Amino acid sequence: MRLSERMSRLGTETAFEVLARARALEAQGRDIIHLEIGEPDFNTPVHIVEAAIKALRDGHTGYTPSAGIPPLRQAIARQVSQRTGTEVRPEQVVVTPGAKPIMFFAILALLQPGDEAIYPNPGFPIYESMINFVGARAVPLPLREEKAFRFDPDEFRRLVTERTRLIILNSPQNPTGGTLTREDLLIVAEVARERQIMVLSDEIYDHILYEGEHRSFLSLPGVQTQTILLNGFSKTYAMTGWRLGYGVMPVELAEQLTRLMVNSNSCTAAFTQYAGIAALAGPHDDVGKMVAAFKERRDRLAAALNQIPGFRCANPAGAFYVFPNVQGTGMPSRALADYLLDKAGVALLDGACFGRYGEGYLRLSYANSLENIQRALARIREALAAR
């Protein structure tokens, strides 16, 4: 079989590869503790499930409009308007099966060979993968521990060139749990306005925040015509398997992403969209309980990791990951991640999976019970002591 050249430029999401390795070990009888996958370990709230069941029973089993059913687009526009203080119309909303298609489609629609796109590094690996896939140049924006995993403003400005067509932001961030300040966002906004660059703001973890309030890029003055807001239901409402995401963007771009939906997925499943309406309408008690549980796990996990020789771990402000510096162990992060899976039965991720500036770190998801987190910590300590 002869594959196209562009397939050689397509990356992957290592979390799923490590999950597959961990499952294979479990099939051999090993007890594996899963701290690798970014998936809430909570059930989808009951009222959301019931809304989906009702939709199926009411006969909502056929095709839907490619950009999403009008009631959901209206609900999203209403919520985003309230949260950002910016008027958003339903025509600006595109609903997709999961949030990944928004980044995929936006990059396909905006970039071509020779263009440049700036993306956070360490960061979600699909950013770089998709930029490379379309033949554009992926320009990493380093997020460094000494700056609480924020970017350096001067370094950011130096990376912007006449070829820059897209800037990608993610806050709260995967994998570091870091957040950008309003001042950080204003710097990006100033450059984007001045040079007429589109900004893709990935805010999928916007409700999972432990300190302060979420700052949406879309809330800044004068950026509405240059912003693509990416969000979804997977993390906030424990709906990863439902595959329901959305983007908010200028109408002319929304029309183009809708065409890409027509050519790929046709539409998003009807029953999941009715579930999305129920999720937005509330109640939100389950979301608050989930975030409170994550905060307790974060506090205990970060404190315990800081007691392990060779580890240094900051307390993340959002999402549900810790990103400890493990350079003090003397092992490359990939070797350490492999060692802890094979010897300790703890599945976690090498920081370099998220880009070259992630080397020397590990990502541990605390979307698992406190009991399992404590078991994992004991195994990590024992495995490192036995080296």
DASULKA-V534503 format. One line per field, one symbol per residue. ss: DSSP state (A for helix, B for strand, O for the rest). burial: 1 if it has 9 or more other C-alpha atoms within 8 Angstrom, else 0. A space follows every 50 residues. Layout:
# DASULKA-V534503
ss->???
burial->???
This chain:
# DASULKA-V534503
ss->OOOOAAAAAOOOOAAAAAAAAAAAAAAOOOOOBBOOOOOOOOOOOAAAAA AAAAAAAOOOOOOOOOOOOAAAAAAAAAAAAAAAOOOOOAAABBBBOOOA AAAAAAAAAAOOOOOBBBBBBOOOAAAAAAAAAOOOBBBBBBOBAAAOOB OOAAAAAAAOOOOBBBBBBBOOOOOOOOOOOAAAAAAAAAAAAAAOOBBB BBOOOOOOBOOOOOOOAAAOOOOAAABBBBBBOOOOOOOAAAOOBBBBOO AAAAAAAAAAAAAAOOOOOAAAAAAAAAAAAOOOAAAAAAAAAAAAAAAA AAAAAOOOOOOBOOOOOBOOBBOOBOAAAOOOAAAAAAAAAAAAOBBOBB AAAAOAAAOOBBBBBOOOOAAAAAAAAAAAAAAAAOO
burial->00000100111010100110010011000001111111010001100111 11101100010001011110011111111110010101110111111110 11111111001100111111111111111111111111101111001011 11001100110001111111111111111100011110101110001111 11111101100000001111001101111111111111110011111111 00010111011100011111111111111100000010011001101110 11111100011110011111111111110011110110111001111111 1111111111111111111001110110111110000
